[in-house]
Amino acid sequence: MPETTPVTSGAVIAAAIFAGVLAPLNSTMIVVALPEVLADLGASLTWGSWIVVSYLVAMAAIQPLGGSLGDRFGRRRLLLLGLAGFGVASLVAAVAPSVEVLVAARTAQAVTGASAIPNATALVRTLVPTAIRGRAFGLIGAGIGVAAAIGPPLGGLVTGAYGWRWIFALNLLVLVPAMVLAARVGDGRQATRAGRFDLVGSGLLLTALVGFALAATLWRVPGVPWPAVVALALVAAAAAWGLRRHVARVAAPVVDLRLLGRPGFLAAGGSILFSNLTMYTILLAVPVFLAQLVGWGARDVGLLLSGMSLLMLVFGPVGGWLADRTGRRAPALAGTLIAMLGAAPLVLVSTSWAWPAYLVPLMVVGTGIGLAGAPVQAAAMEAAGVDEAGQAAGLFSTMRYVGSILGAAGMAAILGSAAGEGAFRVLFALLVLAAGAAAAASSRLPRGVEPMG
């Protein structure tokens, strides 16, 4: 039975927004500060890769487990513990005396954040009425997209004015209101400890996800041999096979893989994976193109990207409103098709373009990503029952991060160290195909609103 703690939809949604922006903000803010971080700590370029990789890998791998723990022990409890842990880890990162401590703190940020984020999403699923759930997810998705977009310019601004350590102190501006709001909400259900926790399944799940994420990212880290990357991929595949067999034999698995067979869940996961791959790679590639080949400064690049993030902010709630009125499939499909249309002109990207030629495609992509985000997430969460909302949120969020990891890895493989216009055009052509894959997945979503109990 749900807790009787008084709760308002506004408090739940606001807490989820604050929790949701932590991950993308901390994923992208640090990128522009890496040269100063490495110089200040006397570390090599290899350590710079680890500062980024450790965060992405842990965030992608831990979220299904964090959501499953919330289903079992209480979602608000895991949300509050995760937020508090993220705050402590951020303070350690801000005062880190060495790069080793910084990497450890970044990993702790990801682990604690991965405990908070899926449980915040699960609380929206269980506590926000169905009639406004699409709009709720629209606001959350808009916040996530804008956080990812403003991370690089914000990180550059703070680093330039105060130094890189203040990047981590900024998290307190998000964490404090998140914790205040989270303390006011209920849990959506009674926590349960019935039965033994699935430690074997947890180990297999983490091995599979960590192995995959490391295999997709470590090949870009200087000094890592190819055989090690191949070995990690094989270990991940073996763990995934073992997890599938294990889940079929236990009564209460850490993650119920039958979620993937629910109407709408796998389609929603595929849509967010390919949409995030498209968005994240554009956010990484366009600044590189403009800085290296055109000679733009950080301020001009940030202003250009704000056109994309502003449209995501505007159309995220619009997509949620449409999803509540017309069902999940139509706005999701329309949004992903619009994003594909926006990415198409970038296939012809040229250093001779005037600034509007860059801005218009980004604005169209931002419009499409904003429209599609809420209906896709709502469909994924409604495919899960109330008692499994946490693990469903974790799996969905992991698919989002898999898209980011694949996008970053693909960009590194195609562009290399000194790419010209041709390499960027190949990259953007592949992103058009990725946006098309997102549209194909969205076409498989349920037409209406069919939440499980």
Residue pairs with C-beta under 8 A, 6 or more apart in sequence:
1 189
1 190
2 126
2 127
2 186
2 187
2 188
2 189
2 190
3 186
3 187
3 188
3 189
3 190
4 186
5 184
5 185
5 186
5 187
6 184
6 186
7 127
7 184
7 185
7 186
8 184
9 127
9 128
9 129
9 132
9 136
11 181
11 184
11 185
12 123
12 124
12 127
12 128
12 136
12 181
12 185
13 124
13 128
13 136
13 139
13 140
14 177
14 181
15 79
15 120
15 123
15 178
15 181
15 182
15 184
15 185
16 120
16 121
16 123
16 124
16 136
16 140
17 139
17 140
17 143
18 174
18 175
18 177
18 178
18 181
19 79
19 82
19 83
19 116
19 117
19 120
19 178
19 182
20 117
20 120
20 121
20 140
20 143
20 144
20 147
21 143
21 144
21 146
21 147
21 174
22 86
22 113
22 116
22 117
22 147
22 171
22 174
22 175
22 178
23 59
23 110
23 113
23 114
23 117
23 144
24 144
24 145
24 147
24 148
24 151
25 147
25 148
25 150
25 151
25 154
25 171
25 174
26 55
26 90
26 109
26 113
26 151
26 171
27 52
27 55
27 56
27 59
27 148
27 151
27 404
28 147
28 148
28 151
28 152
28 155
28 283
29 151
29 152
29 154
29 155
29 158
29 167
29 170
30 37
30 51
30 52
30 55
30 106
30 155
30 164
30 167
31 52
31 151
31 152
31 155
32 152
32 153
32 155
32 156
32 159
32 298
33 155
33 156
33 159
33 164
33 167
34 48
34 51
34 52
36 159
36 163
36 164
37 43
37 48
37 51
37 99
37 102
37 164
38 44
38 45
38 47
38 48
38 99
40 164
41 47
41 96
41 98
41 99
41 102
42 99
43 99
45 222
46 221
46 222
46 223
47 99
47 103
49 220
49 221
49 222
50 103
50 221
51 99
51 102
51 103
51 106
53 214
53 217
53 218
53 221
54 103
54 106
54 107
54 110
55 106
55 107
55 109
55 110
56 110
56 213
56 217
56 401
56 404
56 405
56 408
57 110
57 210
57 213
57 214
57 217
57 405
58 107
58 110
58 111
58 114
58 210
59 110
59 113
59 114
59 401
60 209
60 213
60 398
60 401
60 402
60 405
61 114
61 206
61 209
61 210
61 213
61 398
62 110
62 111
62 114
62 115
62 206
63 114
63 117
63 118
63 393
63 394
63 395
63 397
63 398
63 401
64 118
64 205
64 209
64 254
64 255
64 391
64 394
64 395
64 398
65 114
65 202
65 205
65 206
65 254
65 255
65 394
66 78
66 82
66 114
66 115
66 116
66 117
66 118
66 119
66 390
66 394
67 118
67 119
67 121
67 122
67 389
67 390
67 391
67 392
67 393
67 394
67 395
67 397
68 202
68 254
68 255
68 390
68 391
68 394
69 78
69 115
69 390
70 77
70 78
70 79
70 115
70 118
70 119
70 122
70 390
71 122
71 387
71 388
71 389
71 390
71 391
72 191
72 192
72 193
72 197
73 191
73 193
74 187
74 191
75 119
75 122
75 123
75 126
75 187
75 188
75 189
75 389
75 390
76 119
76 123
76 182
76 185
76 186
76 187
77 187
77 191
78 115
78 116
78 119
78 390
79 115
79 116
79 119
79 120
79 123
79 182
80 179
80 182
80 183
81 112
81 115
81 116
82 112
82 113
82 114
82 115
82 116
82 117
82 119
83 112
83 116
83 175
83 178
83 179
83 182
84 112
84 179
85 108
85 111
85 112
85 115
86 109
86 112
86 113
86 116
86 171
86 175
87 171
87 172
87 175
87 179
88 108
88 112
89 105
89 106
89 108
89 109
89 112
90 105
90 109
90 168
90 169
90 171
90 172
90 175
91 168
91 169
92 101
92 104
92 105
92 108
93 102
93 105
93 106
93 109
93 168
94 165
94 166
94 167
94 168
94 169
95 165
96 102
96 105
114 394
117 393
117 397
118 390
118 391
118 393
118 394
118 396
118 397
119 390
119 393
120 182
121 140
121 377
121 381
121 389
121 393
121 396
121 397
122 188
122 381
122 389
122 390
122 392
122 393
123 185
123 187
123 188
124 133
124 136
124 137
124 140
124 381
125 133
125 188
125 381
125 382
125 384
125 386
125 389
125 392
125 393
126 188
126 189
126 386
126 389
127 185
127 186
127 188
128 136
130 382
130 449
130 451
131 324
132 324
133 324
133 378
133 381
133 382
134 319
134 320
134 321
134 322
134 323
134 324
134 328
134 374
134 375
134 378
134 449
135 317
135 320
135 321
135 323
135 324
135 374
136 320
136 374
137 320
137 323
137 373
137 374
137 375
137 377
137 378
137 381
138 316
138 317
138 318
138 319
138 320
138 321
138 323
138 370
138 373
138 374
139 316
139 317
139 320
140 374
140 377
141 312
141 316
141 319
141 320
141 370
141 373
141 374
141 377
142 312
142 313
142 314
142 315
142 316
142 317
142 370
142 373
143 316
144 373
145 279
145 309
145 312
145 313
145 316
145 366
145 369
145 370
145 373
146 309
146 310
146 312
146 313
148 279
148 280
148 283
148 309
149 283
149 305
149 306
149 308
149 309
149 312
150 302
150 306
150 309
152 283
152 287
152 298
152 301
152 302
152 305
153 298
153 299
153 301
153 302
153 305
153 306
154 170
155 167
156 298
156 302
158 166
158 167
158 170
159 166
159 167
188 386
188 389
189 386
189 387
194 252
195 251
195 252
197 254
198 250
198 252
198 253
198 254
200 246
200 250
201 243
201 246
201 247
201 250
201 253
201 254
201 255
202 254
204 239
204 240
204 242
204 243
204 246
205 239
205 243
205 254
205 255
207 235
207 236
207 239
208 236
208 237
208 239
208 240
208 243
209 236
209 398
210 236
211 232
211 233
211 235
211 236
211 237
211 239
212 233
212 236
212 240
212 402
213 401
213 402
213 405
214 229
214 232
215 229
215 230
215 232
215 233
215 236
216 405
216 406
216 409
217 405
217 408
217 409
218 224
218 228
218 229
218 232
219 226
219 229
219 409
220 408
220 409
220 412
243 255
243 257
244 257
246 253
247 253
247 255
247 256
247 257
254 391
255 391
255 394
255 395
256 388
256 391
259 265
259 383
259 384
259 388
259 391
259 392
259 395
260 266
260 269
262 383
262 384
262 452
263 383
263 446
263 450
264 328
264 379
264 380
264 382
264 383
264 444
264 445
264 446
264 450
265 379
265 380
265 383
265 384
265 392
265 396
267 379
267 441
267 442
267 444
267 445
268 376
268 377
268 379
268 380
268 383
268 396
268 441
268 445
269 380
269 395
269 396
269 399
269 441
270 399
270 437
270 438
270 441
271 332
271 336
271 372
271 376
271 438
271 441
271 442
271 445
272 373
272 376
272 377
272 380
272 396
272 399
272 400
272 403
272 438
273 399
273 400
273 402
273 403
273 406
273 438
274 403
274 434
274 435
274 437
274 438
274 441
275 336
275 339
275 369
275 372
275 373
275 376
275 403
275 435
275 438
276 400
276 401
276 403
276 404
276 407
277 403
277 404
277 406
277 407
277 410
277 431
277 434
278 339
278 343
278 365
278 369
278 407
278 431
278 434
278 435
278 438
279 339
279 365
279 369
280 403
280 404
280 407
280 408
281 407
281 408
281 410
281 411
281 427
281 431
281 434
282 308
282 343
282 346
282 362
282 365
282 431
283 305
283 308
284 407
284 408
284 411
285 411
285 415
285 424
285 427
285 428
286 301
286 304
286 305
286 358
286 362
287 301
287 305
288 415
289 349
289 424
290 296
290 300
290 301
290 304
290 358
291 297
291 298
291 301
292 419
293 351
293 420
293 421
293 424
294 351
296 304
304 355
304 358
304 359
304 362
305 362
307 359
307 362
307 363
307 366
308 362
308 363
308 365
308 366
309 366
310 366
311 363
311 366
311 367
311 370
312 366
312 367
312 369
312 370
312 373
313 370
314 367
314 370
315 335
315 366
315 367
315 370
315 371
316 370
316 371
316 373
316 374
317 374
318 370
318 371
319 331
319 332
319 335
319 370
319 371
319 372
319 373
319 374
319 375
320 374
320 375
320 378
322 330
322 331
322 371
322 375
323 331
323 332
323 374
323 375
323 378
323 449
324 449
327 375
327 446
327 447
327 448
327 449
328 375
328 376
328 378
328 379
328 382
328 445
328 446
328 447
328 448
328 449
329 375
329 379
329 442
329 443
329 445
329 446
329 447
330 375
330 447
331 371
331 372
331 374
331 375
332 371
332 372
332 375
332 376
332 379
332 442
332 445
333 372
333 439
333 442
333 443
333 445
334 368
334 371
334 372
335 367
335 368
335 369
335 370
335 371
335 372
335 373
335 375
335 442
336 368
336 372
336 435
336 438
336 439
336 441
336 442
337 368
337 439
338 364
338 365
338 367
338 368
338 371
339 364
339 365
339 367
339 368
339 369
339 372
339 435
339 438
340 368
340 432
340 435
340 436
340 438
340 439
341 364
341 368
342 361
342 362
342 363
342 364
342 365
342 366
342 367
342 368
343 361
343 365
343 428
343 431
343 432
343 435
344 361
344 432
345 357
345 360
345 361
346 361
346 425
346 428
346 431
346 432
347 425
347 428
347 429
347 432
348 425
349 358
349 421
349 424
349 425
349 428
350 421
351 421
368 435
372 438
372 442
375 445
376 442
376 445
377 396
378 449
379 445
379 446
380 392
380 396
381 389
381 392
381 393
381 396
382 449
382 450
382 451
382 452
383 392
383 452
384 391
384 392
384 452
385 452
385 453
386 452
386 453
407 434
410 427
410 430
411 427
414 423
414 426
414 427
414 430
415 423
415 424
415 427
416 423
